[in-house]
Amino acid sequence: MKWALAGLLAMLAVVAVGFVLVVAANRDPVPDALRGCVLDGGAGVMLSEGDLGAQVRSDLEAQAVRELSRSPVGEDTAVLLAGTNFRLLVLLGRGSPEADGNLPLQVYERTAEFALVAKEVDPQENLLRGCVGLVAERQ
């Protein structure tokens, strides 16, 4: 009886380790790498429309937010958006909404559904563009 219990526990341990390895292998490292770069550089990670602020809302209403670039980063796509005195980095990854139609409005209304949304309030620094380039090189 003790041997059967020991065998069962050993099999459960093997299954648990296998599960952890599969999950770790399928985890997308790009959002974490970009998030780290953004935070290290002093930009902010946005979790909701409230985090984006009144300036973003005002620019959206005036249709003053434009797409600057799209760059492949691993299996994801980084999109840089520019408004008046700010830039947004939007990471389109697994589970992100489709990027069709009015992406700036989608980002505002569904911020939390994107793999990453970051805001830079001094676009002259080019921090967000630099982070995209740095992480893309590592992938």
C-alpha positions in Angstrom: 0.0 0.0 0.0 2.8 2.4 0.8 4.5 1.7 -2.5 1.3 2.4 -4.4 0.9 5.7 -2.6 4.5 6.6 -3.2 4.1 5.8 -6.9 1.0 7.9 -7.1 2.7 10.9 -5.5 5.7 10.5 -7.8 3.4 10.5 -10.9 1.5 13.6 -9.6 4.8 15.4 -9.1 5.9 14.5 -12.7 2.6 15.8 -14.1 2.9 19.0 -12.1 6.4 19.7 -13.3 5.4 19.0 -16.9 2.5 21.4 -16.6 4.8 24.2 -15.2 7.3 23.6 -18.0 4.6 23.7 -20.7 3.1 26.9 -19.3 6.5 28.5 -19.0 7.5 27.6 -22.6 4.3 29.1 -23.9 4.6 32.4 -22.0 5.2 35.4 -24.2 8.3 37.2 -22.8 7.7 40.4 -24.9 5.2 42.2 -22.6 7.3 41.7 -19.5 10.5 42.9 -21.3 8.8 46.0 -22.7 7.1 46.7 -19.4 10.5 46.6 -17.7 12.1 48.9 -20.2 9.2 51.4 -20.0 9.3 51.5 -16.2 13.1 51.7 -16.0 12.9 54.7 -18.4 10.3 56.5 -16.3 7.3 56.2 -18.6 4.0 54.8 -17.2 2.1 51.6 -17.8 -1.6 52.4 -18.4 -4.2 50.0 -17.0 -7.4 51.9 -17.7 -8.8 54.9 -19.6 -8.5 56.9 -16.4 -4.7 56.2 -16.4 -4.5 57.6 -19.9 -5.8 61.0 -18.7 -7.7 64.0 -20.0 -5.1 65.0 -22.7 -5.5 61.6 -24.4 -9.3 61.9 -24.3 -9.2 65.4 -25.6 -6.9 64.4 -28.5 -9.1 61.5 -29.4 -12.2 63.8 -29.5 -10.2 66.1 -31.8 -9.0 63.1 -33.8 -5.4 64.3 -33.1 -3.9 60.9 -32.3 -2.1 59.3 -35.2 -0.1 56.1 -35.7 3.6 56.7 -36.0 4.8 53.1 -36.6 4.2 49.4 -36.4 7.1 47.1 -35.6 7.2 43.3 -35.2 8.5 42.3 -31.7 8.8 38.5 -31.5 5.3 37.2 -32.2 3.7 40.5 -31.2 3.3 43.9 -32.9 4.3 47.2 -31.2 2.4 50.2 -32.4 3.5 53.8 -31.5 0.7 56.4 -31.4 1.3 60.1 -31.1 -0.9 62.8 -29.7 -0.3 66.4 -28.5 2.7 66.1 -26.1 2.4 62.4 -25.5 3.1 59.1 -27.2 1.5 55.7 -26.5 3.1 52.3 -27.0 0.5 49.6 -27.7 1.5 46.0 -27.8 -0.7 43.8 -29.9 -0.2 40.3 -28.6 -2.1 37.1 -27.9 -5.5 38.0 -26.5 -5.4 41.6 -27.5 -8.4 43.0 -29.4 -8.1 43.1 -33.1 -6.4 46.2 -34.4 -8.9 47.1 -37.0 -10.8 50.4 -37.3 -9.9 53.2 -34.9 -7.0 51.8 -32.9 -6.5 54.9 -30.7 -10.2 54.8 -29.7 -10.0 51.0 -29.0 -6.9 51.6 -26.8 -8.8 54.3 -24.9 -12.0 52.2 -24.4 -10.3 48.8 -23.9 -6.9 49.7 -22.3 -6.7 46.7 -20.0 -7.4 44.2 -22.9 -4.1 45.0 -24.6 -0.9 43.1 -23.8 0.7 46.5 -22.8 -0.2 50.2 -23.1 2.5 52.6 -22.0 2.5 56.4 -22.1 5.4 58.8 -22.5 4.7 62.5 -21.7 8.0 63.8 -23.2 8.0 62.4 -26.7 11.3 64.1 -27.5 13.0 61.5 -25.4 11.9 58.7 -27.7 11.9 56.3 -24.8 9.1 54.1 -26.1 10.6 53.8 -29.6 13.9 52.9 -27.9 12.3 50.2 -25.8 10.7 48.6 -28.9 14.0 48.6 -30.7 15.9 47.1 -27.7 13.4 44.4 -27.0 13.0 43.6 -30.8 16.8 43.0 -31.0 16.7 40.5 -28.2 13.9 38.4 -29.7 
